[in-house]
C-alpha cells in the first residue's frame, strides 16, 4: 500500500532482458511522487536471475511476476490495476528516458490537459544513427505544432499510436475503461486510438523525453506470418473503431498485410486473412485503388523533390 501522494505512475512490461530493464530503471529518478511498476511476463529462468531481479528491494519500484506469459499488453493491463498516480507513463524495458525528462514534464503536472505527446528520439542499434522513421516523426510533430492541428498526428503517427512518449491522465483511462489488447503484437494500437479520442484536452510538445531503440528481436521487427496476421486483425478492429467515431479518413490500408502474407509462401494464413477481411466487410477493390493512388502520390512528390 502506497502511503505517499503519487504524481507519476510509470509502467514497464518486461521479458528476458534484465540488463536493458536495469538501464531503463536507471533513467528514472527516484522521487517520493513517482511510482515505478515493473510487470514481468513470465521470463525464462535461464535468462533472468529472479533473486537479483532489477529493482528488487527498491522502495520506489513495485514488481509483479506473472506466470501467464500473455504478452506486453497483458502485462501493461496488470500495471494499470496497480497505478495510482495522477499521470501515467509507459516504457518498454529495452528503451529508456532522456536525461532530465521528469524535470521537464513537471511543468505540465498541474495543467488540465488529459493527454500530452512529446518527442521521441529513435536510435538504430545496427546503424548507430537515427532511422528515417524518427526523422519523419520529428517533421510530423513540428508540422502539427506549427499548424496547431493535432488530429492527423495523433491518429496516424507511428510514434503517437505507441504508448510511450506521452503522459496520460490516469482518470482518462479509468473513466473510459481503456485497456490494452492482449495480442502478441500491436497490443497498443487500440489503446492509443481510444485514449486520443476520449481526451478532451490534448497538447503536443516536441521536447524529446524518451529514447526508442530499434533492435533485432523487438516485437516491431517480427515479420512472421502469425505476427502479420495479428497486426491485420488489430488494424481491422481499429479501422472499424475509427469508422464508428467518424475518423475513417485515418484508417490504415490493409492491402500491405495481404501482400506480405503472399510473399511468405504459406497460403494458409493468406486465406485466413482474406476470410477475416471479408468478416469486416472490407472492399478490396477500394483498398487496391487507394493503395495505388497513394503510391502514385509519393512518386510524384519524389519527382518534384528531384527537380
N, C-alpha and C positions, 0 to 999 in steps of 0.2 A: 504493500500500500504506500503510495507516494504521499508524503505529508508536506510538500512544498508546492508553491504555485508554478505551474509549467507554462511557458510561452511557446516553446517549440517541441514537438514530438517528431523524431527522425526515425523512419522505419527502413530497415535494411534486411532483405532476404539473402540467405547465404547457402551455398552448397559447394563443398570440396575445394575451396580456395582460401584457407585460413590466413596465408601471408598477405594476400590482397585485402582481405577483410580487415586485418590489423592496420594496413595502410589507410584504409577508408576511415576507420575509427580514430586514427591519429590525426586526421584532418579536421576532426570535430572538437571544438573547445569544450572543456568540461565546465559547465555552469549550473548554478542552482535552478535556473529556469529552463534547463534543457533535459529532455527525456530521450535517451537513445534506446531503440528497441531492435534487437537482432533476432531474426527468426531463422533457425537452421532447418533446411528442408531435407532432413534425413541424410546427412552427409555420410560418406563411407568411412569406416573406422580405420582403413589403411591409408586414408588421405588426411584425416583430421585427428589430432590428439585431443580428445574431449576433456581430459584432465587439465589441459592447458589451453583451453579454447579462448580465442581472442575476446577480451572484455570480461572474462570470468573473474569475479571478485571486485570489479569496478563498480562503485556505488551509483554511478551515473548511467550504467548500462543494464538493461533488462534483457535476458536471453531466454528464448523459448525454443526448446528442442522438439521438433515434430517428427513423427515416425511414419507419416502417411506418404511422403515423397510425391506430393501432388503439384509441385512446381512453384515458381515465384509468385504467381497470382494468389494461390492458396496461402503462401507464407505472408504476403502483404495483408491479406484479409485477417490473418491471425494478429498481425501487428496492429491493425485498425481497432481490434477489440481491446487492446491494451493502451492505446493512445489517449492522453488526457490534455494535451496542450491546446492552446488557442489556435496555433498554426501547425500544419502538417508539412513535413518534407520527406522525400523519398530518395534513397540512393541505392545503386547496385553495389554489391560487395567488391567488384573489380574496378570501380570508379572511386573518385574522391572529390572533396570540396576544395575550392581555391582558398588561398591564404586570406584571412580577414573577412571571409564571406559573411559571417554572422554579425560582425560589427556593421557591415553594410546593410543587411536586411533589417537590422534593428530599427532603422529609421521608419520602417513601414509597419511595425508591430502594433501600433495603436490606430492605424488607419482603418476606414470602414470597407476597404476592398475585401472581396471574397476570394479572389484568385489573382496572384501576381506572377507573371512569367519573367524569367531572367535569361541572360545569355548563357550559352554553354560552350566551353572550349573542347573541341574534338581533337583527339590525338590518335594517329595510326601507329601502332607499335612497330610494324614492319618497316614502314617508310620514314618513321621519325619526323613526321610533319603533319600539319592539319589537312585532313582529306577534303576533297572538293565539296562533300556534303556539308561540312562545317562552314565553309565559305558561303555556300548558298544560303544556309540558315542565317548567317550574320547579315547578309544583304536583305533577307526577308524581314528580319526583326527590325532593322533600321527603316525599311520601307513602311512597315506598319506604324512605327512611331512617328515618322515624318508625316504620313497621311492622316494620323490619328484615327485610323480604321483598323481595328484589331481582328475583325471577324475571319478574314481569309487566313491570316496567320494561325490563329488558334485552332482552326478546323483542318488545315492542310499541312502545316509544317511538321516534318518528321520528328523534330525536337519537341514541339508543342504537344504532340499526342503521346509523348512519353511521360512517365510520372515524375521524373526528376527535372531539375532546372526551374522549379516553381515553388511557391508556398501557397498552401490551400487552407482556408478556414476549416477546422475540424467540424464545426457546426454545419457547414455546407454539405459535407459528406454524410453526417448523421441524419440531418433533416430530410435528405432525399434518398436515404438508404442505398448509397452508391457503393458497389463492391467491385473487385477485380474479377475478371473471368478466370476460371481455373483450367484454362487450356495450356498446352505445352509451350506454345509460342503466342506472341501478340496478346497476352493477357491484359495489357494496359490500354488497349485502343478504346474499348467501350467505356472504361472508367474515365479516361481523359475527355472523351467527347461529351459524356454526361456531365462531368464536372464543369466543362466550358459552358454548356447550355444552361445549367442551373445557376451559374454565377451571375449575380445581379450587378456587381461592380467589378470589372476586370481592368487590370493595368499591365503594361509591359515596360520593363527596364532592361536595357541592353547590357548592363554590367554582368560579367560572367562569374557566376557563383559555383560552377560545377565543372569538373573535368570528366569527359566521357572518352574512355579508351576503346579503340577498335582493335580487337584481337581475335585470333583463331580460337574457336571453341565457344564464343559467346553466342547466345540464342539468336541474335540478329544475323549471324553469319551462317546459321544452319540452313541448308538447302535440300534436305531430304524430302522425299515425296510426302511423307506424313506431315512435315512442317509446312510445306507449301499448301497442302490440303487444309490444314488447320487455319493458316492465315486467310485462305479463301473463305472459310466458314465464318471467321471473325469479321472480315470486311463485308460479307453479305449481310450480317446482322447489323453492323454499323451503318451500312448504306440504308437498310430498312429504317433504322432509328432516325437517320438524317432526313429521310423522306417524311417520317411522321412529325418531325419538329420543323418541317418546311425549310430545311437546309440541304436539299437534294443536290444543289449545284456543287457541293463539296464532296460528293460521293467518289469513291475510287473505282476505276475501271477494273473489272475482274478478268479481262482477257489475258493480261500478262501471266496470271496464275495458271490459266489453262495451257498457255504456250510452254511454260516451264515444266508442267506435268507431262506434256507430249515429249519434250526433249529428254526425259529421264528413261525412256524406252520401257516403261511399265504402264501399260494402258489401263490396268485395273483401277488405279487412283484417278486417272483421267475420266473414266466413265463414271466413277463415283462423284467426281466434281461436276460433271455435266448434269447428273441427276440432282445434285444439290442446287445448282444454278437454276434449274427448272422449278424446283420447290419454292424458290424465292421469286419466281415469275420474272426473271431477267431476260430481256430481249437481246439475244446475242448479236443480231444484225445491227442494232443500235450501238452495242458495245464495240463491235468491229469498226463501224463507221466513225465513232468518236475517237477510237484509238488511232485510226489512220489520219484523221484531221489534226489530232494533236501532234503526230509525228511530222506532218507537213508544216505545221506552225513552227515547230522547233527548228526544222531545216531552214525555213525562210529567215528565221531570226539569226541563225548561224551565218547565212549568206550575207545578211545586212551587216553583221559584225566584221566580216572579212573585207567589205567594200571600203 
